[in-house]
Amino acid sequence: MTSAFVYVTDKNGYELLQHSAMSLVLSQPTACSIHVYCYKFMPDPSDKFGATLTAFGANVTFRQINNPEIEAHSTFGHVTTPTLLKLSAVTELIEHYDRVIYLDNDVLVFGDLKIGSIVFGNSPVAAVIDMDLSETGALRNTKWSDAAAESFDVGDYFNAGFMIFASENWRGASFPADYSKALSQHDIACLYKVDCTSIDQCALNYTFRKAWLKLPVTYNMQAGAKFTGAWKDAAVRHYCGRRKFLPITAFRNDRRDVRYLSNIRRNLGRPAAPWALWYEIPFRLNVLRKYRSAASMRRFLDALQSSSAISSR
């Protein structure tokens, strides 16, 4: 089975991407084919990132990306125009690989993804439920977000920061066309959230509604679960939101983060972080401080574990 890993970035996201891609190379048991799609920039000829990954056995390709029709849609906050182009990048690769794995720049991969073991059935894409329990999110009318609500549904809305696409279930031009229509619909009103800024994610959810495979949460443990036990051993950590895995800070990065990022940074030729224990102690204190406020997330994660389509590793 052939697999391709794909990123889409602008110049501002390139530093995070380098750390994410190195985490991928360090964690997978076989050589990775990595495609970096660059929006309105290309790495400097003196940039050593590609050569560094190649030295680890990876096959790295850089190419520019644009799609005027998609780029015409407005973005807000942390959602930038390159984020809208993730499906365009996947579409370019899907005919050449059995599996195409899209990752956001703010994802760190700690464990073997075992892509070949995932049984897709008829699903064109596999992803993890979105863990936004805010009062404006897709789960706002459930017990997980509002104690007065009656629904215990874990939802049918996925997070688009980590997605695996199966080429045998891809429908040619149909999916890109549906996605473009969904983006236009979102410009008028969001079907999922209140005051929504997640334009790409909502459009992807509408495009693949009722057709996506639910992965175990370990494939995309989102930052909302940072102060729960599930965060500790997740194969994939997704630092979605305003604060990313860099810069490394007390109270926000645990020992696992710091050790791994230090290894990543050494391999990238950058200074490593000092003394992981210095970060673990304040992080543990923060976990204790947030224990009560994280109760809904712990219950939600328990429900997700039991509803996943395939078993957690």
matplotlib code that plots the C-alpha trace (Angstrom):
import matplotlib.pyplot as plt

x = [0.0, 1.4, 0.8, 1.5, 1.5, 0.5, 0.8, -0.4, 1.3, 2.2, 5.4, 4.1, 3.3, 6.5, 8.4, 5.7, 5.4, 9.1, 8.7, 5.5, 7.1, 10.1, 7.9, 6.3, 9.6, 10.8, 7.7, 6.9, 8.6, 8.9, 10.1, 7.6, 6.6, 5.9, 4.4, 4.6, 2.3, 3.4, 1.0, 2.6, 6.1, 8.8, 11.6, 14.8, 17.3, 19.6, 17.0, 18.2, 14.9, 14.2, 17.8, 17.4, 14.3, 15.9, 18.8, 16.2, 15.0, 12.0, 11.0, 10.1, 8.5, 7.8, 5.4, 3.3, -0.5, -3.3, -6.9, -8.5, -12.1, -11.3, -9.1, -11.9, -13.6, -13.1, -11.2, -11.1, -8.8, -6.5, -8.0, -5.9, -6.3, -3.9, -6.3, -9.0, -6.7, -6.2, -8.7, -7.0, -3.7, -5.3, -7.1, -3.7, -2.3, -5.2, -4.8, -1.2, -1.4, -3.7, -3.8, -3.3, -2.9, -3.4, -2.0, -2.2, 1.0, 0.2, 0.2, 2.9, 3.0, 4.3, 3.4, 3.1, -0.1, -0.6, -2.4, -2.6, -4.6, -7.5, -10.5, -12.4, -15.3, -17.0, -15.8, -13.7, -12.2, -11.4, -11.1, -11.7, -14.7, -14.2, -13.7, -15.0, -17.4, -17.9, -21.3, -21.0, -19.6, -21.3, -21.9, -23.5, -26.9, -25.5, -24.8, -21.1, -21.5, -24.6, -25.7, -29.3, -29.3, -30.7, -28.7, -25.7, -24.9, -21.1, -21.9, -21.2, -18.8, -15.1, -11.9, -10.1, -6.6, -5.9, -7.6, -6.9, -8.3, -8.8, -8.3, -10.6, -13.5, -12.7, -15.3, -13.3, -14.4, -17.5, -15.8, -13.9, -17.1, -19.2, -16.6, -16.6, -20.4, -20.2, -17.7, -20.2, -23.0, -20.8, -20.4, -24.1, -24.6, -22.9, -25.0, -23.1, -21.8, -22.7, -20.5, -18.4, -14.8, -14.1, -15.0, -12.9, -13.8, -17.5, -17.4, -15.5, -18.0, -20.8, -19.0, -18.4, -21.5, -22.6, -19.8, -16.7, -15.1, -14.7, -11.1, -10.2, -9.4, -5.7, -5.3, -6.1, -6.1, -7.0, -5.8, -9.1, -8.2, -4.7, -5.6, -7.0, -5.3, -6.0, -3.5, -0.7, -0.3, -2.0, -0.3, -1.2, -1.4, -3.1, -2.3, -5.3, -6.3, -4.2, -1.4, 0.8, 3.5, 6.0, 7.2, 7.7, 6.2, 5.7, 2.1, 1.3, 4.0, 4.5, 7.6, 6.6, 6.3, 9.6, 11.6, 10.2, 10.5, 14.1, 14.8, 13.0, 14.9, 18.3, 17.6, 16.6, 19.8, 18.1, 18.7, 16.9, 14.8, 16.5, 15.4, 12.0, 11.3, 11.2, 8.1, 6.5, 6.0, 4.1, 2.1, 1.0, 0.0, -2.1, -3.7, -4.8, -6.0, -8.2, -9.4, -13.0, -13.4, -12.1, -14.8, -17.1, -14.2, -13.3, -16.8, -16.9, -13.7, -15.1, -18.1, -15.9, -13.7, -16.8, -18.2, -15.0, -15.3, -12.0, -10.2, -7.7, -4.1]
y = [0.0, 3.4, 6.5, 10.2, 12.7, 16.2, 19.7, 23.1, 26.2, 29.8, 31.3, 32.0, 28.4, 26.9, 26.8, 24.7, 22.5, 21.6, 20.4, 18.5, 16.8, 15.8, 14.2, 12.2, 11.0, 10.1, 8.2, 6.0, 2.7, 3.1, 5.9, 8.7, 10.4, 14.0, 16.6, 20.3, 22.6, 26.2, 29.1, 32.4, 31.4, 28.8, 27.8, 29.6, 27.6, 27.6, 26.0, 22.6, 21.2, 19.0, 17.6, 16.9, 14.8, 13.1, 12.0, 10.2, 8.3, 10.5, 11.5, 15.2, 17.3, 21.1, 22.7, 25.8, 25.7, 28.0, 27.7, 31.1, 29.9, 28.5, 31.4, 33.9, 32.9, 34.9, 33.5, 34.6, 34.4, 31.4, 30.0, 31.2, 30.9, 27.9, 26.1, 26.3, 24.6, 21.3, 19.4, 20.9, 19.3, 16.0, 16.0, 16.4, 13.3, 10.9, 9.2, 8.4, 6.8, 4.3, 6.6, 10.4, 11.7, 15.4, 17.0, 20.6, 22.3, 22.3, 18.5, 16.3, 12.6, 10.5, 7.0, 4.6, 5.5, 2.0, 3.4, 0.1, -1.5, 0.9, -0.7, 2.0, 0.1, 2.5, 5.6, 8.1, 9.7, 8.9, 11.4, 12.1, 13.8, 17.5, 18.1, 21.6, 21.7, 25.4, 27.0, 28.0, 24.7, 21.9, 20.1, 23.1, 21.4, 18.2, 17.3, 17.7, 21.4, 22.3, 20.6, 21.5, 19.7, 16.2, 14.8, 12.5, 12.4, 12.6, 14.2, 13.6, 16.5, 15.8, 17.8, 18.5, 18.8, 15.1, 13.2, 10.0, 9.7, 6.3, 6.5, 3.5, 5.5, 8.8, 10.3, 12.2, 15.8, 15.3, 15.9, 19.1, 20.5, 19.7, 21.3, 24.5, 24.7, 24.1, 27.0, 29.3, 28.1, 28.9, 32.4, 32.8, 30.8, 28.0, 24.8, 23.7, 26.5, 29.9, 32.8, 30.3, 30.9, 27.3, 27.7, 24.9, 22.4, 23.0, 22.8, 19.5, 18.1, 18.9, 17.5, 14.1, 14.1, 10.6, 9.1, 9.4, 6.8, 7.7, 7.1, 6.5, 9.8, 8.9, 9.8, 13.4, 14.3, 17.9, 20.6, 20.8, 17.5, 18.7, 18.5, 14.9, 11.6, 10.9, 13.6, 11.8, 8.8, 10.0, 8.9, 12.3, 15.6, 18.5, 21.9, 23.6, 27.0, 30.1, 28.4, 25.9, 23.5, 26.4, 28.3, 25.8, 27.3, 26.2, 25.2, 24.4, 21.8, 18.6, 16.5, 14.4, 17.5, 18.9, 15.7, 15.1, 18.7, 18.7, 15.7, 17.2, 20.5, 18.8, 16.9, 20.2, 21.8, 24.1, 24.6, 22.0, 22.9, 22.5, 20.1, 18.5, 18.2, 21.9, 21.9, 18.8, 20.1, 23.3, 21.3, 18.8, 21.7, 23.1, 19.7, 19.7, 23.3, 22.5, 19.1, 20.1, 22.2, 19.3, 16.9, 17.3, 16.6, 13.4, 12.1, 13.1, 11.2, 8.1, 8.3, 8.7, 5.7, 3.5, 4.9, 4.6, 2.5, 0.8, -0.2, 2.2, 1.0]
z = [0.0, -1.0, 1.2, 0.9, 3.7, 2.7, 4.2, 2.9, 4.3, 3.8, 4.9, 8.4, 9.0, 7.6, 11.0, 12.6, 9.6, 9.8, 13.3, 12.4, 9.4, 11.4, 14.1, 11.3, 10.0, 13.5, 14.4, 11.4, 10.9, 7.1, 4.9, 4.4, 1.1, 2.2, -0.1, 1.0, -0.8, -0.5, -0.8, -2.2, -1.2, -1.7, 0.7, 0.2, -1.9, 1.1, 3.2, 4.5, 5.7, 2.7, 2.7, 6.5, 6.0, 3.0, 5.2, 7.3, 4.3, 3.5, 0.0, 0.1, -2.6, -2.5, -4.9, -5.1, -4.8, -5.9, -6.7, -7.4, -7.0, -3.5, -2.5, -3.2, 0.0, 3.2, 6.1, 9.8, 12.8, 12.8, 9.6, 6.7, 3.0, 2.7, 5.0, 2.4, -0.1, 1.7, -0.5, -3.6, -2.5, -1.8, -5.1, -6.9, -5.1, -4.7, -8.1, -7.4, -3.9, -2.1, 0.9, 1.3, 4.8, 5.4, 8.5, 9.8, 10.6, 14.4, 14.6, 16.3, 15.5, 18.4, 17.3, 14.4, 12.5, 11.1, 8.1, 6.3, 9.2, 8.8, 7.0, 5.2, 3.7, 1.4, 3.3, 1.3, 4.4, 8.0, 10.7, 14.4, 16.0, 16.7, 20.4, 20.6, 23.6, 23.5, 23.6, 19.9, 18.6, 16.7, 20.0, 21.8, 22.2, 23.9, 27.5, 26.8, 26.2, 28.1, 31.3, 30.6, 27.2, 27.0, 24.0, 24.7, 21.0, 20.4, 17.1, 13.4, 12.9, 12.4, 13.0, 9.7, 11.1, 10.5, 7.7, 5.8, 2.3, 0.5, -3.2, -4.0, -2.7, -4.2, -6.6, -9.2, -9.6, -7.5, -4.1, -5.1, -6.7, -3.6, -1.4, -3.5, -3.2, 0.5, 0.9, -1.0, 1.3, 4.4, 3.1, 3.6, 6.8, 8.7, 9.1, 12.2, 14.4, 15.8, 14.7, 12.8, 11.6, 10.7, 7.1, 5.7, 8.4, 8.0, 4.2, 4.4, 6.9, 4.6, 1.6, 3.4, 5.5, 6.6, 4.5, 6.8, 9.0, 12.7, 13.9, 17.5, 19.3, 19.6, 15.9, 16.6, 20.3, 20.2, 22.6, 24.4, 25.9, 27.1, 30.7, 30.6, 30.9, 27.2, 26.2, 27.9, 25.5, 22.3, 19.0, 17.5, 19.4, 17.7, 19.2, 17.6, 18.8, 19.5, 21.4, 19.5, 20.5, 20.0, 21.8, 24.6, 27.8, 31.4, 32.3, 28.6, 27.5, 29.4, 29.7, 26.7, 24.6, 25.7, 25.2, 21.8, 20.6, 21.8, 19.7, 16.7, 17.1, 17.4, 14.2, 12.5, 13.7, 16.3, 20.0, 22.2, 25.2, 28.6, 31.4, 30.5, 34.3, 34.6, 32.4, 33.7, 37.3, 36.4, 33.7, 36.4, 38.7, 35.8, 35.3, 39.0, 38.8, 35.7, 36.9, 37.7, 34.5, 32.4, 33.7, 30.7, 28.4, 30.3, 30.0, 26.3, 25.6, 27.3, 25.0, 22.0, 22.9, 22.8, 19.6, 17.4, 14.3, 14.9, 18.1, 19.7, 19.7]

ax = plt.figure().add_subplot(projection="3d")
ax.plot(x, y, z, "-o")
ax.set_aspect("equal")
plt.show()
